[in-house]
Structure formats: C-alpha cells, structure tokens
Amino acid sequence: MGEEDSFENLKFLKLEQVTLAMWDIGEESFPVLEKLELWGCHKLMEIPPSVGDICSLKIIKLVESPQLEDSAMKIKEYIEDMRGGDVLQILGLNNIPL
C-alpha cells in the first residue's frame, strides 16, 4: 500500500492467513485504526514499523504468528516512548498479553 491508499474510517483490521512475506503501508493509510489482528500469517516476517505512527492504535493481537512478536514489541516501545505510558497492548490467543 502506498501513501495514496487510505482507509479513513477503518478502526479494526484482521489479516488471516495472508501469504505476504512483506507488508508496507503509508503513514496515513489507517488514520483511525485502533485494533490490528494478525492470525496465522506465517510468511509475514515483520509488522511494518510505520504502524507505530498510527496515533489511535491501542491493540495488536497475534495468533499463530510468533515470528511477529519482536516487531510488535518494537512498535509498542516506539509508541510508548513517543506518547508516554502503557498505551498499546500486545495480545495473543484468548486476549492474553504477550
């Protein structure tokens, strides 16, 4: 996705068993996204770092995608450094924090 692609009202995005190895999004692609769920995305190696620039993001949920935990935690650290406090939850199956 490029800068010109935008989902202005999307608050929840779930990607399930996508076969992407890489995913790139523009800074303004999901301006009001609050929850990102990635289920069984075995080929995806990293959550785009630009996800950390989504000010409204509150939850990243990973299910059967353990290779994405490191990038999710980096995004969490980045967001918390920028905004302060514990504002992003990283969850696994059954909403258990990672």
N, C-alpha and C positions, 0 to 999 in steps of 0.2 A: 504494500500500500504506500502511496506517496502522499505528499503534502496536500494534493488536491482532493484526495479521498477522505471524506469526513462523515461520521455518523453522529450528528449533533445532539440527538436525544437518547442515544443508547446508554443505559445505565448498567446492564448486565450482559456479559459476553461469555458464552460457553463454547469452547472448541473441544470436540470429542473425536478422538482417533484420527486427527488430521495427519496427513502424510508429508507435511512440510518439514524440511530439515532446517530451514532458516525462515524467520518471520521478521519483517521490518515494517515499522509503521511511522507515519509522520507525527510530528509533535502535536498537531491539532486534530488527529484522526478520531479520537474518542474524548471530547472535551468534558463530558459529564459522567464517564464510566465510573461506577462505584465498585463493581464486583467482576473479577475475571476468574473463570474456571477453566482449567485445562485437564481433561480426562483422557488418559491413555494416549498421550501424544508422544509416543516412543521415539520418533525420529527427530523431533524438535530438540535441539541442543541448548537453546537459550531463550529466555523471555527477552524481548527487545528492551535494552536499557532505557529507551525513550518512554516506556511505560511509567517510569519513575517521575516523569514530568506531568502526569495526569493528576492534577490537584485534588480531584474528587475521589480518587481511588482509595477504598477502605479495606478491601479483601482480595487476596489472591488465594484461590483454592487449587491444590494439586492432588490429583487422584491417579494412581498408576503412572506417574511421571516423575520418578525420583531424580532423574538427571537434571530436572529444572529447579531443584531445591536451592542450589547455590546461587543461581541468578535471581531467584525470588528473594533470597536473604540479602543480596547486594542491593536490590531495589528497595527493600524495607529500610536498610541502613541509610541509603541515599535520601529517601523521603523523610525519615525521622531527623536526619541532620539538617535538612532544608526547612522542615516545618516545626521541628521540636516535638518531643513526646512520643508516645506509642500510638501512632495513628493508622498503621497498616497491620492487618492481621494476615499471617500466612497459615492456611489451614490445610489439613489432609482429609482423608476419608472420615466421615461422620463428624466433620467440623472440629476435629482435634487439632490444636495448634502444633505446628512443626517446631 
